[in-house]
Amino acid sequence: MNAPEENVLVVRRSLLDQLGNFHGLNFEPEKYLAALLSRGNNFFSPRVQAEDDPTYKQIIPYALLAFENKVLYYVRGKKAGEQRLVAKGSIGIGGHMNETDESLFALNEQAAGVEREVNEEIKIDTQFEDRIVALLNDDTTEVGRVHLGIVHVFDLAEQKVEKREAMITNLAFLTRSELMARRESLESWSQICVDSLDRLLS
């Protein structure tokens, strides 16, 4: 029996162009989010098609888990859903918004959807505050061309995090200098975030 087809939340690239396309991080997410999360501007598309169609951007919550001056780091194992990122280091946790995430269509509700996504991969056993800090776009890579990131920071009260999924390996909280030492082994979105980490965490 075949697994059910996954449908993921997308927007048309032309909408991003209208709002103002950019490369890397954009620290004015409020200028974009109302339009991106408006029911009239987004819809669900089969993931298998969206992954190969750069006329659409898949909306990806990308959460950085921070404790004091350190950020959670991990390596994507062989069981990762996005095979193009296997064996890459990352500081972002999250994934596609699909049709089970009913509460996408307002900022506070979108945050609840993000927490569900993160909780599928990571167990957070402490209090935290979730804030949206930036949008992330990178059209220079095959993966980046079809994705648009909403960068969240989870400010953790304690350093209490465990993995839930097999695709999460080498879990550790690292400082910016430790992450910079590993920069070349990071996926491109994490490289972009590490380069501006002080601003993201401020």
C-alpha positions in Angstrom: 0.0 0.0 0.0 1.4 3.4 -1.1 1.9 6.2 1.5 -0.6 9.0 1.0 0.7 11.9 -1.1 1.9 14.8 1.0 0.6 18.2 0.2 2.6 21.2 1.3 1.9 24.9 1.7 3.2 27.1 -1.2 3.1 30.6 -2.5 3.8 31.7 -6.0 7.3 33.1 -6.6 5.6 36.0 -8.3 4.1 37.1 -4.9 7.6 37.2 -3.4 8.8 39.3 -6.4 5.9 41.7 -5.8 6.6 42.0 -2.1 10.3 42.5 -2.8 12.6 39.5 -3.5 15.9 39.3 -1.5 18.8 37.0 -0.9 19.8 35.8 2.5 18.0 37.1 5.6 15.3 39.8 5.6 14.9 41.3 9.1 11.5 42.9 8.3 9.3 39.8 8.2 6.2 41.7 9.1 6.3 43.3 5.6 5.8 39.9 4.1 4.0 37.6 6.5 0.5 39.0 6.3 0.5 38.5 2.5 2.3 35.1 2.6 -0.1 33.7 5.2 -3.2 35.1 3.6 -5.6 32.3 2.4 -5.9 34.0 -0.9 -2.2 33.9 -1.6 -1.2 30.4 -0.5 -2.4 26.9 -1.2 -1.4 23.3 -0.9 0.4 21.5 -3.7 1.7 18.0 -4.0 5.2 18.0 -2.5 6.6 15.8 -5.3 5.7 18.5 -7.8 6.6 21.5 -5.6 10.2 20.2 -5.0 11.0 20.6 -8.8 9.0 23.7 -9.7 10.8 27.0 -8.9 7.7 29.0 -9.8 6.5 28.2 -6.3 8.0 28.7 -2.9 7.3 26.2 -0.2 6.9 27.9 3.2 9.3 26.4 5.8 9.3 27.3 9.4 13.0 27.3 10.5 13.5 27.4 14.2 16.8 28.1 16.0 16.8 26.8 19.6 18.9 29.2 21.7 20.1 28.9 25.3 22.1 32.0 26.4 24.9 32.4 23.8 24.6 28.9 22.3 22.4 27.4 19.6 21.4 23.8 19.0 23.4 22.1 16.3 22.8 18.7 14.7 23.7 16.6 11.7 21.0 15.3 9.3 21.3 11.5 9.2 20.4 9.1 6.4 16.7 9.0 7.4 16.3 12.7 6.7 13.2 13.6 4.6 15.2 16.0 2.4 17.8 13.7 0.9 19.7 16.6 -0.7 20.7 17.7 2.9 21.8 14.4 4.3 25.1 14.5 6.3 24.9 18.3 6.4 25.1 20.1 9.7 22.2 22.4 10.7 21.1 24.8 13.3 17.5 25.0 12.0 14.7 22.7 12.9 11.3 22.6 11.2 9.7 21.4 8.0 6.9 21.8 5.5 3.5 23.1 6.6 1.0 20.5 5.4 -2.8 20.1 5.6 -2.7 18.8 9.2 -1.4 22.2 10.2 -4.9 23.8 10.3 -3.8 26.9 12.1 -1.6 28.5 9.6 -3.5 31.6 8.7 -2.5 34.1 11.4 0.8 34.9 13.0 0.1 33.6 16.5 -1.5 30.5 15.0 1.4 30.0 12.6 3.7 29.9 15.6 1.6 27.0 17.0 2.1 25.1 13.8 5.8 25.7 14.0 5.9 24.3 17.5 4.2 21.1 16.3 6.7 20.8 13.5 9.7 21.2 15.9 8.1 18.8 18.4 8.1 16.0 15.8 11.9 16.1 15.7 12.9 17.4 19.1 11.7 17.1 22.6 11.9 20.4 24.5 11.7 19.8 28.2 11.8 23.4 29.4 9.9 26.7 29.0 10.7 28.8 26.0 9.6 31.9 24.1 9.1 31.8 20.3 9.6 34.9 18.2 9.8 35.4 14.4 13.0 37.2 13.6 13.5 37.1 9.8 12.7 35.5 6.5 15.3 33.5 4.6 15.7 33.1 0.9 18.5 31.5 -1.1 18.0 30.9 -4.8 21.6 29.9 -5.3 21.0 26.2 -4.4 18.7 23.5 -5.8 16.9 23.2 -2.4 16.8 26.9 -1.8 15.1 27.8 -5.1 11.9 26.1 -4.1 11.8 27.0 -0.4 11.2 30.2 1.7 12.1 30.2 5.4 10.3 31.8 8.3 13.1 32.1 10.9 12.0 31.6 14.5 14.1 31.8 17.6 13.1 29.7 20.6 14.7 31.3 23.6 15.0 28.3 26.1 15.0 28.7 29.8 17.2 25.6 30.3 19.4 23.5 28.0 17.0 20.5 28.1 16.5 19.1 24.6 16.4 15.6 23.3 16.0 14.1 19.8 12.8 12.3 18.8 13.8 11.3 15.2 16.5 9.1 13.9 17.5 11.7 11.4 18.8 13.9 14.2 22.4 13.1 15.1 25.3 14.7 16.9 23.0 17.0 19.0 24.9 19.7 20.8 24.6 23.4 21.9 27.4 25.4 20.3 28.7 29.0 20.4 28.9 31.1 17.3 32.7 30.6 17.2 32.2 26.8 17.4 29.6 27.0 14.6 31.9 29.1 12.5 34.6 26.5 12.8 32.1 24.0 11.2 30.6 26.5 8.7 31.7 24.7 5.6 29.9 21.5 6.6 26.6 23.3 7.3 23.6 23.4 4.9 23.3 26.8 3.1 20.5 28.1 5.3 22.5 27.4 8.4 25.5 29.1 6.9 23.4 32.2 6.3 22.1 32.2 9.8 25.4 31.6 11.5 26.9 34.6 9.6 24.2 36.8 11.2 23.7 34.9 14.4 24.4 37.8 16.8 21.6 39.8 15.1 19.2 36.9 15.0 19.6 36.2 18.7 19.5 39.9 19.8 
